[in-house]
Amino acid sequence: MDRREASRRIGELSRILREYQHAYYITNAPLVPDREYDRLFDSLLALEKEFPDLAQEDSPTARVGSDLTQELPEAAHTIPVLSLDKAYTIPEIESWIGKTLKNAEAPLSFSIEEKIDGASIVLYYEEGILRRALTRGNGAVGNDVTANVKTIGAVPLRLAKPVTMAARGEIYLARSLFSTINETMDVPYANPRNLASGTLRRVKSSEVAEVPLSIFIYEGFFPSPPPSHKDVLEELEDLGFRLNPRIGFFHEDPEVRGGAAGRHPTWFVAPIADAHRFIEEERDRRDSLDHEIDGLVIKVNELPVREVLGYTGHHPRWEIAFKFESPEAVTTVRAVEVQVGRTGRITPVARVEPVRISGATISNVTLHNQEYVDMLELAVGDKVAVSRRGDVIPAVERVVEKNESGNTTWKLPAQCPSCGAVLVRQGAHHFCTDPDCPDQVRGRLAFFVGRGQMDIAAIGPETIEVLLRKGLVKDAADLFTFDPDVLLEEAGFGEKKVAAIRKGLEESRGRPFRCVFPSLGIPDVGTKVTEILLEAGFTDIDSLLAFSDSGDPAPLLAIHGIGERTAETLLRELRDPGMRERIRRLREAGLSFREEMTRPPLDVPQAFTGQTWCVTGSFGRFKPRELALEEVVRRGGKKAKDVTSKTTHLLVGENPGSKLSKAEKLGTVIVTEEEFLRLIGI
C-alpha cells in the first residue's frame, strides 16, 4: 500500500473507530460486535506501525498506551481548582440555600450532583484535541498524566467541535471490577478510589490501559461560557463527554423544569423546596451504585450570579458539598517520617494530630510507599480523612483540604535515615540495601523472637535494645551464644528475668522446623508457604538449599500455592551468603532444620468439620500457639489469621489481644485452652 492510500485508510479507520468508541464508552450502545471492532483496530495499528508519521494525534490506538516509562512532571492549572465548603445534614443544606438566595438578591436555581469518590482530573483541549490531563495537585499545580488518561476509553481524544476549553471530572473504577483487579496489585488497595488514583499514576501507560478506568465529567470552562450550569452540562454532552445521568435540577419555573425533564429523562427535576427529597433518595441508593460516592455537590445554576457571590480564599460561595456520614475523622498531617523494616523496606508514616475513630485514638498512620503518597498527592500540613480499615488499621483515605503553606507532595529521602545507604526502588517499594543497617538488624531480631515465629516471650523490644547497645548480638544466631548473665549488670535485669531469658532460649531449641524456617525472615515466606513446602516434600533445609543451588524455579512453580515471586525470592534469599551463615550457626545452636511429616490416623474424629478457628494470647501447651491450629486442621477444621464474621471459634490464651473483643461483638464461640484440650482429647 502506498502512502497516499495508507493516509486515506488511516483517516477512514480512525473516524470509524472514534464513532465506535463513543458509542461503547459514552452512550453505552455498542454499534458492532467486539470481534469486528478488534479487526478494524488491529488494521489501524498495523498501518500506523508501517507509517508512523501518518498516525493522527488523536488516534484511537492511543488507548493501548506505551511501554516507555514516563515521569509525571508538574504543570500549572489555568482554571481554578478549589476545595469545597461542607455540610453534613439536610437542615444545613437548606440553610445554605436560603442564605445563598438572600445574598444573590436575584432568582436562582440549583443543581445537585453525585460526588464521585475517585481521582480528580482536569482535561485541557485545544481546538478540540486533548492536549493535557493534570491531576488536582495542590490546586495550582498538578501532575501531567496525559499519556495515562488517553488510555481511558470514556475520555474523548477529539471533541465533536474544534473548541478550546477545559473540563473537570472524576476518574473512577467500578465497584463490580474492584476485587478482581485489586488481587493483581503488589500492594492491595483499600477501595476503588485509591486503586483508580494509584493506577492513574503508573509510569507506563500500557499498564494503565489494562485497568478499565472510567470517568464522569461535571464541569466545563469555555472562553465564552453559556449562561447556566445546565447549559454547560448540555454543551459538554454535545461535545462527547460522559456525564453522570443522575443529576438533580431545581428551578421554580414549571416551563424550565418541563424542558429539562424532556431532554434529561434520568434527571430528578423539581422545585427548590424538594431538594431534600433528592438528597434522601441519593443517600438511600448509595450502596446500590456501581460507582462509589462520598456525598453530593450543590451548585448555583446561574453562572453570572456565581461571579457575584464570589469566593473565599478556600472555596466558592456558590457551591457546597453534602458529606455522607462514614467511620472517618478529619485531622492534619504534622509530619511524615520514615521507618526501615527488617527486610530493608522503607515505609513512610504520617504523624497526625491525634483523633478518635471507633473508640481509638489515632496519631500514626502508615502511607505504604511513595506511590501511595503520590496517589494521594499528600503534603505536610494537609487535612486528611483517616479511617480504621476493618476497625483496626489506620489509613489515610484522601486529602480533604490542601495546606496553606505551599507544601508540595512529600517525597522519600534519597538515603536511608538509619544507616545512610542509598535507597533503591524495587517494584512499588524502596529498600535500604545495607544488611547491617541498624534498623534492619533490630527488625530481624524482633521478628525472630516474636509470636508466631520462635515465640521467645522473655525477650522483648527492650531486651533487644539492651543486647544491641552492649554489642552482644548482631544476628539471630547470636542469641544462642551470648551469656545471659552479663545482663545482670543492667538496671531492670534481675536474676528472675535473666533466668526466664535463659529458659526461653532453651525452649526455643525444641521448636519444629515449621516454626524455625519462617522465622528466618525470608520475604513472602510465612507459616502458610512453609506448610505448602512441607506438604510438597521440602521437609528439610538441605532440600531447599539444593533447590536454590540449582537455580531452577520449576519444581516450586509446579506446587499449587507457590507463585513466581515467592519462588524467585526463595532462590535469591537461600543463595545469599549472609542467610547461609545464619542457617549454619542456628544449626550449630541446636535448632531443628528437618521435620518428619506424620499423617494423622484415619480414625481421628473430624470434630471441627465446618468450623473456622482463630487464636489469640499465649498458651502453656502450644508454643508457638499456631500448633493449636494444626490440631484444628487435623480434625477437619479451618484456621483463620483474623476474626471475621466467618470465624466460628476463637481459642483464647493468657493476655489476649483485640481479637477477643471483636469476637465477643460478633458472637463468636470463645474457647479456653483447658476446654480446647478436652475437645481434642488431651
C-alpha positions as CSV (number, residue, x, y, z in Angstrom):
1,M,0.0,0.0,0.0
2,D,1.4,3.4,-1.0
3,R,1.5,6.4,1.4
4,R,-1.5,8.1,-0.2
5,E,-3.7,5.0,0.2
6,A,-2.3,4.5,3.7
7,S,-3.2,8.0,4.7
8,R,-6.7,7.7,3.3
9,R,-7.2,4.3,5.1
10,I,-5.8,5.6,8.4
11,G,-8.2,8.6,8.3
12,E,-11.1,6.3,7.5
13,L,-10.4,3.8,10.2
14,S,-9.7,6.5,12.8
15,R,-13.1,8.1,12.0
16,I,-15.0,4.8,12.2
17,L,-13.2,3.7,15.4
18,R,-13.8,7.0,17.1
19,E,-17.5,6.6,16.4
20,Y,-17.5,3.1,17.8
21,Q,-15.6,4.1,20.9
22,H,-18.0,6.9,21.6
23,A,-21.0,4.6,21.3
24,Y,-19.3,2.0,23.5
25,Y,-17.9,4.2,26.3
26,I,-20.1,7.2,26.3
27,T,-23.6,6.2,25.2
28,N,-23.3,2.5,26.3
29,A,-24.8,1.4,23.0
30,P,-22.2,-0.6,21.0
31,L,-22.6,-0.4,17.3
32,V,-20.6,-3.6,16.3
33,P,-19.5,-6.9,17.8
34,D,-16.2,-6.9,19.7
35,R,-14.7,-9.1,17.0
36,E,-15.4,-6.6,14.3
37,Y,-14.1,-3.7,16.4
38,D,-10.9,-5.6,17.1
39,R,-10.4,-6.4,13.4
40,L,-10.6,-2.7,12.5
41,F,-8.5,-1.6,15.5
42,D,-5.7,-4.1,14.6
43,S,-5.8,-2.9,10.9
44,L,-5.2,0.7,12.1
45,L,-2.5,-0.4,14.5
46,A,-0.6,-2.2,11.7
47,L,-0.9,0.8,9.3
48,E,0.4,3.2,12.0
49,K,3.3,0.9,12.7
50,E,4.2,0.8,9.0
51,F,3.6,4.6,8.5
52,P,4.2,6.1,12.0
53,D,4.3,9.7,10.7
54,L,0.8,9.3,9.3
55,A,-0.8,8.5,12.7
56,Q,-3.3,11.1,13.8
57,E,-2.6,12.8,17.1
58,D,-6.0,11.7,18.5
59,S,-5.7,8.2,17.0
60,P,-8.0,5.6,18.7
61,T,-4.9,3.4,19.1
62,A,-3.7,5.8,21.9
63,R,-6.0,3.8,24.1
64,V,-3.4,1.0,24.3
65,G,-0.8,3.1,26.0
66,S,3.0,2.8,25.7
67,D,5.6,0.6,27.4
68,L,8.0,3.6,27.6
69,T,8.4,4.8,31.2
70,Q,7.4,8.3,31.9
71,E,7.9,10.7,34.7
72,L,5.0,12.7,36.0
73,P,6.1,16.3,35.5
74,E,4.3,19.1,37.2
75,A,2.3,21.7,35.3
76,A,0.2,24.7,36.3
77,H,-3.5,24.8,36.1
78,T,-5.1,27.6,34.1
79,I,-8.5,27.2,35.7
80,P,-9.5,27.5,39.4
81,V,-9.2,24.1,41.2
82,L,-10.6,24.8,44.6
83,S,-11.8,22.8,47.6
84,L,-15.5,22.9,48.7
85,D,-17.2,24.0,51.9
86,K,-19.0,21.1,53.6
87,A,-22.3,20.3,55.3
88,Y,-23.4,17.1,57.0
89,T,-27.1,17.5,57.5
90,I,-30.1,18.4,55.3
91,P,-31.0,21.4,57.5
92,E,-27.5,22.7,56.9
93,I,-28.0,22.5,53.1
94,E,-31.4,24.1,53.4
95,S,-29.9,26.9,55.4
96,W,-27.1,27.3,52.9
97,I,-29.7,27.5,50.0
98,G,-31.7,30.1,51.9
99,K,-28.6,32.2,52.7
100,T,-27.4,32.0,49.1
101,L,-30.8,33.1,47.7
102,K,-30.7,36.1,50.1
103,N,-27.1,37.1,49.2
104,A,-27.7,36.8,45.4
105,E,-30.7,39.2,45.5
106,A,-31.9,37.5,42.3
107,P,-33.9,34.4,41.3
108,L,-31.8,31.3,41.5
109,S,-31.9,27.7,40.5
110,F,-29.7,24.8,41.7
111,S,-28.2,21.5,40.6
112,I,-27.2,18.6,42.8
113,E,-24.7,16.1,41.5
114,E,-23.2,12.9,43.0
115,K,-19.7,13.5,44.4
116,I,-17.8,10.6,42.8
117,D,-15.2,9.1,45.1
118,G,-12.4,8.8,42.5
119,A,-9.3,10.7,41.2
120,S,-9.9,14.3,40.3
121,I,-8.7,15.3,36.8
122,V,-8.6,18.4,34.6
123,L,-8.7,17.9,30.8
124,Y,-7.3,20.7,28.6
125,Y,-8.4,20.8,24.9
126,E,-7.0,23.0,22.2
127,E,-9.1,23.2,19.0
128,G,-11.0,20.1,20.1
129,I,-7.8,17.9,20.6
130,L,-6.9,16.7,24.1
131,R,-3.5,18.3,24.9
132,R,-3.0,17.9,28.7
133,A,-4.6,16.0,31.6
134,L,-3.5,17.2,35.0
135,T,-4.2,15.8,38.5
136,R,-5.7,18.2,41.0
137,G,-2.3,18.6,42.8
138,N,-2.4,21.5,45.3
139,G,-5.0,23.3,43.2
140,A,-2.4,25.5,41.5
141,V,-0.1,22.8,40.1
142,G,-0.8,19.2,39.2
143,N,1.0,16.2,37.7
144,D,0.8,15.7,34.0
145,V,-0.8,12.2,33.4
146,T,-1.9,12.8,29.8
147,A,-0.5,9.6,28.3
148,N,-2.3,7.6,31.0
149,V,-5.6,9.4,30.7
150,K,-5.6,8.8,26.9
151,T,-5.9,5.1,27.6
152,I,-9.3,5.6,29.2
153,G,-12.0,4.8,26.6
154,A,-14.6,7.3,28.1
155,V,-12.2,10.3,27.7
156,P,-12.7,11.8,24.2
157,L,-9.4,12.5,22.4
158,R,-11.1,14.7,19.9
159,L,-14.3,16.7,20.6
160,A,-17.3,17.0,18.3
161,K,-16.4,20.7,17.8
162,P,-12.9,22.3,17.4
163,V,-13.2,24.2,20.7
164,T,-10.6,25.3,23.2
165,M,-11.8,24.6,26.7
166,A,-11.1,22.7,29.9
167,A,-13.2,20.1,31.7
168,R,-13.1,18.8,35.3
169,G,-14.1,15.3,36.1
170,E,-13.5,12.3,38.3
171,I,-11.8,9.1,37.2
172,Y,-13.1,6.0,38.9
173,L,-13.1,2.2,38.9
174,A,-16.5,0.4,39.0
175,R,-17.1,-1.5,42.2
176,S,-18.0,-4.6,40.3
177,L,-14.5,-4.8,38.9
178,F,-12.5,-3.7,42.0
179,S,-11.9,-7.0,43.8
180,T,-10.8,-9.0,40.8
181,I,-8.3,-6.3,39.6
182,N,-7.1,-5.5,43.2
183,E,-5.9,-9.1,43.6
184,T,-3.2,-8.4,40.9
185,M,-1.7,-5.4,42.6
186,D,1.6,-5.6,44.5
187,V,0.1,-3.6,47.3
188,P,-3.7,-4.3,47.6
189,Y,-5.7,-1.1,47.8
190,A,-8.4,-0.5,50.4
191,N,-11.1,0.8,48.0
192,P,-11.8,1.5,44.3
193,R,-10.9,5.2,44.7
194,N,-7.3,4.5,45.8
195,L,-6.9,1.9,43.2
196,A,-8.0,4.3,40.5
197,S,-5.7,7.0,41.7
198,G,-2.8,4.6,42.0
199,T,-3.3,3.3,38.5
200,L,-3.5,6.8,37.1
201,R,0.0,7.5,38.4
202,R,1.7,4.4,36.8
203,V,4.8,5.3,34.9
204,K,3.9,3.0,32.0
205,S,0.7,4.0,30.2
206,S,0.4,0.4,28.8
207,E,-0.2,-0.7,32.4
208,V,-2.9,1.9,32.9
209,A,-4.6,0.6,29.8
210,E,-5.0,-2.8,31.4
211,V,-7.3,-1.4,34.1
212,P,-10.8,-0.5,32.9
213,L,-11.0,3.0,34.4
214,S,-13.9,5.3,33.5
215,I,-14.8,8.9,34.1
216,F,-17.7,11.3,34.7
217,I,-17.3,15.0,33.7
218,Y,-19.1,17.5,35.9
219,E,-17.8,21.0,34.9
220,G,-16.7,22.8,31.8
221,F,-14.8,26.0,31.2
222,F,-15.2,27.9,27.9
223,P,-13.8,31.2,26.6
224,S,-17.4,32.4,26.2
225,P,-19.4,30.4,28.8
226,P,-23.1,29.9,28.4
227,P,-25.5,31.5,30.9
228,S,-26.1,28.5,33.2
229,H,-24.6,25.3,34.5
230,K,-27.4,23.4,32.9
231,D,-26.3,24.8,29.6
232,V,-22.7,23.9,30.4
233,L,-23.6,20.3,31.0
234,E,-25.6,20.1,27.8
235,E,-22.7,21.6,25.8
236,L,-20.3,19.0,27.4
237,E,-22.7,16.2,26.4
238,D,-22.9,17.5,22.9
239,L,-19.1,17.7,22.7
240,G,-18.9,13.9,23.5
241,F,-18.1,13.9,27.2
242,R,-19.6,11.2,29.5
243,L,-21.8,12.8,32.2
244,N,-23.4,11.1,35.2
245,P,-27.0,10.5,34.1
246,R,-28.3,11.0,37.7
247,I,-28.5,14.8,38.4
248,G,-30.9,16.9,40.5
249,F,-32.2,20.1,38.9
250,F,-34.2,22.5,41.0
251,H,-36.0,25.5,39.4
252,E,-39.1,27.5,40.3
253,D,-40.3,27.9,36.7
254,P,-42.5,25.0,35.6
255,E,-41.8,25.6,31.9
256,V,-38.0,25.4,32.5
257,R,-38.5,22.3,34.6
258,G,-40.5,20.7,31.8
259,G,-37.8,21.4,29.2
260,A,-35.1,19.9,31.5
261,A,-37.2,16.8,32.2
262,G,-37.9,16.4,28.5
263,R,-34.2,16.4,27.4
264,H,-32.9,14.6,30.5
265,P,-35.4,11.8,31.5
266,T,-32.9,10.4,34.1
267,W,-32.6,13.7,36.0
268,F,-34.6,14.5,39.1
269,V,-36.4,17.7,38.3
270,A,-38.4,19.6,40.9
271,P,-38.9,23.0,42.7
272,I,-36.2,24.1,45.1
273,A,-38.2,23.1,48.2
274,D,-37.9,19.4,47.1
275,A,-34.1,19.4,47.1
276,H,-34.2,17.4,50.4
277,R,-36.1,14.6,48.6
278,F,-33.3,14.1,46.1
279,I,-30.7,14.1,48.9
280,E,-32.6,11.5,50.8
281,E,-33.0,9.3,47.7
282,E,-29.3,9.5,46.9
283,R,-28.3,8.6,50.5
284,D,-30.6,5.6,50.4
285,R,-29.4,4.3,47.0
286,R,-25.7,5.0,47.6
287,D,-24.8,1.3,48.4
288,S,-26.6,0.0,45.2
289,L,-24.5,2.1,42.8
290,D,-21.6,0.6,40.8
291,H,-19.5,3.7,41.5
292,E,-18.6,5.0,44.9
293,I,-19.9,8.4,46.1
294,D,-19.0,10.0,49.3
295,G,-21.5,12.8,49.1
296,L,-23.3,15.3,46.8
297,V,-22.4,18.7,45.4
298,I,-24.9,21.5,45.4
299,K,-24.3,24.3,42.9
300,V,-25.9,27.6,41.9
301,N,-27.1,27.1,38.3
302,E,-26.7,30.8,37.0
303,L,-23.1,31.4,36.0
304,P,-23.3,35.3,36.2
305,V,-24.5,35.0,39.8
306,R,-21.6,32.8,40.7
307,E,-19.3,35.7,39.9
308,V,-21.4,38.0,42.1
309,L,-21.3,35.5,45.0
310,G,-17.5,35.0,44.5
311,Y,-15.0,33.0,46.5
312,T,-13.4,32.8,49.9
313,G,-9.6,32.1,50.0
314,H,-10.6,28.4,50.3
315,H,-13.8,27.7,48.4
316,P,-16.5,29.1,46.1
317,R,-19.5,30.7,47.9
318,W,-21.9,29.3,45.2
319,E,-21.1,25.6,45.7
320,I,-21.1,23.3,48.8
321,A,-20.6,19.6,49.4
322,F,-23.0,17.5,51.4
323,K,-20.9,14.7,53.0
324,F,-22.3,11.3,53.9
325,E,-21.6,10.0,57.4
326,S,-18.7,7.5,57.5
327,P,-16.4,5.9,60.1
328,E,-13.8,8.5,59.4
329,A,-12.3,11.6,61.0
330,V,-10.5,14.6,59.6
331,T,-7.1,15.5,61.0
332,T,-3.9,17.3,60.0
333,V,-0.6,15.8,58.9
334,R,2.0,17.2,61.2
335,A,5.0,15.3,59.7
336,V,5.9,12.3,57.6
337,E,8.6,10.0,59.0
338,V,10.4,7.0,57.5
339,Q,10.5,3.5,59.0
340,V,13.0,0.8,57.9
341,G,11.7,-2.7,58.1
342,R,13.6,-6.0,58.8
343,T,13.9,-6.6,55.0
344,G,15.1,-3.1,54.3
345,R,11.8,-2.0,53.0
346,I,11.1,1.7,53.5
347,T,7.7,2.8,54.8
348,P,6.6,6.4,55.2
349,V,4.4,7.0,58.2
350,A,2.2,10.1,58.7
351,R,2.2,11.7,62.2
352,V,-1.2,13.3,62.5
353,E,-3.0,15.4,65.1
354,P,-4.5,12.8,67.5
355,V,-8.1,12.0,66.5
356,R,-10.5,9.4,67.8
357,I,-12.1,6.9,65.5
358,S,-14.3,4.0,66.6
359,G,-13.1,4.4,70.2
360,A,-9.4,4.5,69.4
361,T,-7.0,7.5,69.3
362,I,-5.1,7.6,66.1
363,S,-1.8,9.6,65.8
364,N,0.3,7.5,63.4
365,V,-0.9,6.3,60.0
366,T,1.0,4.2,57.5
367,L,1.4,5.6,54.0
368,H,2.8,2.3,52.5
369,N,5.2,3.7,49.9
370,Q,5.9,6.6,47.6
371,E,3.4,5.5,45.0
372,Y,0.6,5.7,47.7
373,V,1.8,9.2,48.8
374,D,1.8,10.3,45.2
375,M,-1.6,8.9,44.6
376,L,-3.0,10.9,47.5
377,E,-0.9,13.9,46.5
378,L,-0.3,14.3,50.2
379,A,1.8,17.0,51.7
380,V,2.7,18.0,55.3
381,G,0.0,20.3,56.6
382,D,-2.8,18.8,54.6
383,K,-6.1,17.9,56.2
384,V,-6.8,14.3,55.5
385,A,-9.7,11.8,56.1
386,V,-8.5,8.9,58.2
387,S,-10.3,5.6,58.7
388,R,-9.8,2.4,60.6
389,R,-9.9,-0.3,58.0
390,G,-11.6,-3.4,59.5
391,D,-11.9,-1.3,62.7
392,V,-8.2,-1.9,63.2
393,I,-5.7,-0.5,60.8
394,P,-5.5,3.3,60.5
395,A,-5.3,4.5,56.9
396,V,-5.4,7.9,55.1
397,E,-8.3,7.7,52.6
398,R,-7.9,11.0,50.8
399,V,-6.7,14.6,51.2
400,V,-9.7,16.8,52.3
401,E,-8.0,20.2,52.2
402,K,-4.6,21.2,50.9
403,N,-2.2,23.1,53.2
404,E,-2.0,26.8,53.0
405,S,1.8,26.8,53.4
406,G,2.6,25.9,49.8
407,N,4.0,22.4,50.8
408,T,4.1,20.1,47.8
409,T,3.7,16.3,47.7
410,W,6.0,14.7,50.2
411,K,9.0,12.7,48.8
412,L,11.2,10.0,50.3
413,P,14.8,10.9,51.1
414,A,17.5,9.6,48.8
415,Q,19.3,7.9,51.7
416,C,18.3,5.5,54.5
417,P,17.6,7.5,57.7
418,S,19.1,4.8,59.8
419,C,22.4,4.0,58.1
420,G,22.8,6.5,55.2
421,A,22.8,3.9,52.5
422,V,21.3,4.9,49.1
423,L,17.7,3.8,48.7
424,V,16.9,1.6,45.7
425,R,13.5,1.1,44.2
426,Q,12.2,-2.5,43.7
427,G,8.7,-2.8,42.4
428,A,6.4,-0.5,44.3
429,H,8.7,0.0,47.3
430,H,12.1,1.5,48.1
431,F,14.7,-0.5,50.1
432,C,17.8,0.1,52.1
433,T,20.4,-2.3,50.6
434,D,22.8,-2.4,53.6
435,P,22.0,-5.7,55.5
436,D,23.9,-4.3,58.5
437,C,21.6,-1.3,58.8
438,P,20.8,-0.9,62.5
439,D,17.0,-0.8,61.9
440,Q,17.1,-3.9,59.8
441,V,19.1,-5.8,62.4
442,R,16.7,-4.6,65.1
443,G,13.7,-5.6,63.0
444,R,15.1,-9.1,62.1
445,L,15.8,-9.9,65.8
446,A,12.3,-8.7,66.9
447,F,10.7,-10.8,64.2
448,F,12.7,-13.9,65.1
449,V,11.7,-13.9,68.8
450,G,8.2,-12.7,68.2
451,R,4.8,-14.5,68.5
452,G,4.1,-16.7,65.6
453,Q,7.8,-17.3,65.0
454,M,10.2,-18.6,67.7
455,D,7.9,-17.2,70.4
456,I,10.7,-16.4,72.9
457,A,8.4,-14.5,75.3
458,A,11.2,-13.4,77.7
459,I,13.0,-11.4,75.0
460,G,11.0,-8.3,74.0
461,P,11.9,-5.0,72.3
462,E,13.5,-3.5,75.5
463,T,15.8,-6.5,75.9
464,I,16.7,-6.5,72.2
465,E,17.7,-2.8,72.6
466,V,20.0,-3.6,75.5
467,L,21.6,-6.5,73.6
468,L,22.3,-4.3,70.6
469,R,23.6,-1.4,72.7
470,K,26.0,-3.7,74.5
471,G,27.1,-5.3,71.3
472,L,26.1,-8.8,72.5
473,V,24.0,-9.7,69.4
474,K,24.0,-8.7,65.7
475,D,22.1,-11.7,64.3
476,A,19.5,-14.2,65.4
477,A,22.2,-16.9,65.9
478,D,24.0,-14.6,68.5
479,L,21.0,-15.1,70.8
480,F,22.2,-18.7,71.4
481,T,25.8,-17.9,72.0
482,F,25.8,-14.8,74.4
483,D,25.8,-15.4,78.2
484,P,22.5,-14.0,79.6
485,D,24.3,-13.5,83.0
486,V,26.0,-10.4,81.6
487,L,22.6,-8.7,81.7
488,L,22.6,-8.8,85.5
489,E,24.8,-5.7,85.2
490,E,21.9,-3.8,83.6
491,A,19.2,-2.0,85.5
492,G,15.9,-3.9,85.4
493,F,17.5,-7.3,84.8
494,G,17.3,-9.3,88.0
495,E,18.1,-13.0,88.4
496,K,14.4,-13.9,87.8
497,K,14.3,-12.1,84.4
498,V,17.7,-13.5,83.3
499,A,16.6,-17.0,84.2
500,A,13.4,-16.5,82.1
501,I,15.5,-15.4,79.2
502,R,17.8,-18.5,79.5
503,K,14.7,-20.8,79.8
504,G,13.0,-19.1,76.8
505,L,16.1,-19.6,74.6
506,E,16.5,-23.2,75.7
507,E,12.8,-24.0,75.0
508,S,13.0,-22.4,71.6
509,R,15.6,-25.1,70.6
510,G,12.8,-27.5,70.6
511,R,10.6,-25.6,68.1
512,P,9.9,-27.7,64.9
513,F,11.2,-26.8,61.5
514,R,7.8,-25.4,60.5
515,C,8.5,-22.7,63.1
516,V,12.2,-22.2,62.5
517,F,12.1,-21.8,58.7
518,P,9.6,-18.9,58.6
519,S,11.4,-17.2,61.5
520,L,14.5,-16.8,59.2
521,G,12.7,-13.8,57.8
522,I,12.7,-14.6,54.1
523,P,10.2,-12.1,52.5
524,D,6.9,-13.6,51.5
525,V,7.7,-16.9,53.3
526,G,5.5,-17.2,56.3
527,T,3.8,-20.1,58.0
528,K,1.4,-20.8,55.1
529,V,4.1,-21.0,52.5
530,T,6.1,-23.2,54.8
531,E,3.2,-25.6,55.2
532,I,2.9,-25.8,51.4
533,L,6.6,-26.6,51.1
534,L,6.4,-29.3,53.7
535,E,3.4,-30.9,52.1
536,A,5.2,-30.8,48.7
537,G,8.2,-32.8,50.2
538,F,10.6,-29.9,51.1
539,T,10.8,-31.2,54.7
540,D,14.4,-30.1,55.5
541,I,16.7,-27.2,54.9
542,D,19.1,-29.3,52.8
543,S,16.5,-30.0,50.1
544,L,15.7,-26.2,49.9
545,L,19.4,-25.3,49.7
546,A,19.9,-27.8,46.9
547,F,16.9,-26.3,45.1
548,S,18.4,-22.8,45.4
549,D,21.7,-24.0,44.1
550,S,20.1,-25.4,41.0
551,G,18.7,-22.0,40.1
552,D,15.7,-23.7,38.5
553,P,12.3,-22.4,39.9
554,A,10.3,-25.1,38.0
555,P,9.9,-27.5,40.9
556,L,8.4,-24.8,43.1
557,L,6.2,-23.3,40.4
558,A,4.7,-26.7,39.9
559,I,3.4,-26.6,43.5
560,H,-0.1,-25.2,43.9
561,G,0.0,-22.1,46.1
562,I,3.6,-21.1,45.1
563,G,3.8,-18.2,42.7
564,E,6.6,-16.8,40.6
565,R,7.5,-14.1,43.1
566,T,7.8,-16.5,46.0
567,A,9.9,-19.0,44.0
568,E,12.3,-16.2,42.9
569,T,12.5,-14.9,46.4
570,L,13.4,-18.3,47.8
571,L,16.1,-18.8,45.1
572,R,17.6,-15.5,45.8
573,E,17.5,-15.5,49.6
574,L,18.7,-19.1,50.1
575,R,21.7,-18.3,47.9
576,D,22.6,-15.2,50.0
577,P,25.9,-15.8,51.9
578,G,24.5,-14.0,55.0
579,M,21.4,-16.2,55.1
580,R,23.5,-19.4,54.7
581,E,25.8,-18.3,57.5
582,R,22.7,-17.6,59.7
583,I,21.4,-21.1,58.9
584,R,24.7,-22.8,59.7
585,R,25.1,-21.1,63.0
586,L,21.5,-21.8,64.1
587,R,22.0,-25.4,63.2
588,E,25.1,-25.5,65.4
589,A,23.0,-23.9,68.2
590,G,20.7,-27.0,68.0
591,L,17.7,-25.6,66.2
592,S,15.6,-28.1,64.1
593,F,16.0,-27.9,60.3
594,R,14.2,-31.1,59.5
595,E,10.6,-32.2,60.0
596,E,9.2,-35.7,60.0
597,M,5.9,-35.5,58.3
598,T,3.4,-37.7,60.0
599,R,-0.2,-38.2,58.8
600,P,-3.0,-38.2,61.3
601,P,-4.6,-41.6,61.9
602,L,-7.6,-42.2,59.7
603,D,-9.8,-42.7,62.8
604,V,-9.1,-39.2,64.2
605,P,-12.6,-37.8,64.7
606,Q,-13.3,-34.9,62.3
607,A,-14.9,-33.0,65.1
608,F,-14.2,-29.5,63.7
609,T,-15.6,-30.0,60.2
610,G,-17.4,-26.9,59.0
611,Q,-15.7,-24.7,61.7
612,T,-13.2,-21.9,61.3
613,W,-10.9,-21.2,64.3
614,C,-8.7,-18.2,65.2
615,V,-6.2,-17.9,68.1
616,T,-5.2,-15.1,70.5
617,G,-3.0,-14.9,73.6
618,S,-0.2,-17.3,74.8
619,F,-0.5,-20.9,75.9
620,G,1.2,-23.4,78.2
621,R,0.7,-26.4,75.9
622,F,1.1,-24.8,72.5
623,K,4.3,-23.0,71.8
624,P,4.1,-21.4,69.3
625,R,0.3,-21.1,69.5
626,E,-0.1,-21.9,65.8
627,L,0.4,-25.5,66.8
628,A,-3.1,-25.4,68.4
629,L,-4.5,-24.5,65.0
630,E,-2.7,-27.5,63.5
631,E,-4.8,-29.7,65.8
632,V,-7.9,-27.9,64.4
633,V,-6.9,-28.7,60.8
634,R,-6.2,-32.4,61.7
635,R,-9.8,-32.6,62.9
636,G,-11.3,-31.2,59.7
637,G,-11.5,-27.5,60.7
638,K,-10.1,-24.4,59.0
639,K,-7.8,-21.8,60.5
640,A,-8.0,-18.0,60.1
641,K,-5.5,-15.3,60.8
642,D,-8.1,-12.7,61.9
643,V,-11.5,-12.8,63.5
644,T,-14.3,-12.1,60.9
645,S,-18.0,-12.8,60.6
646,K,-17.0,-16.2,59.1
647,T,-14.9,-17.2,62.2
648,T,-16.9,-19.7,64.3
649,H,-14.4,-20.2,67.3
650,L,-11.7,-18.2,69.0
651,L,-9.1,-20.0,71.1
652,V,-8.1,-17.7,73.9
653,G,-4.9,-17.9,76.0
654,E,-3.3,-15.6,78.5
655,N,-3.1,-11.9,77.7
656,P,-5.4,-12.0,74.7
657,G,-5.4,-9.1,72.2
658,S,-8.1,-7.1,70.4
659,K,-9.3,-10.3,68.6
660,L,-11.2,-11.2,71.8
661,S,-13.3,-8.0,72.0
662,K,-14.0,-8.3,68.2
663,A,-15.1,-12.0,68.7
664,E,-17.4,-11.0,71.6
665,K,-19.1,-8.4,69.4
666,L,-19.6,-10.9,66.6
667,G,-20.9,-13.6,68.9
668,T,-18.0,-16.0,68.1
669,V,-17.7,-19.0,70.4
670,I,-14.9,-18.4,72.9
671,V,-12.8,-21.4,73.9
672,T,-10.2,-21.5,76.7
673,E,-7.0,-23.7,76.5
674,E,-8.4,-26.1,79.1
675,E,-11.6,-26.5,77.1
676,F,-9.7,-27.0,73.9
677,L,-7.6,-29.7,75.4
678,R,-10.7,-31.6,76.4
679,L,-12.2,-31.2,72.9
680,I,-9.2,-32.7,71.3
681,G,-8.9,-35.5,73.9
682,I,-5.6,-34.5,75.5
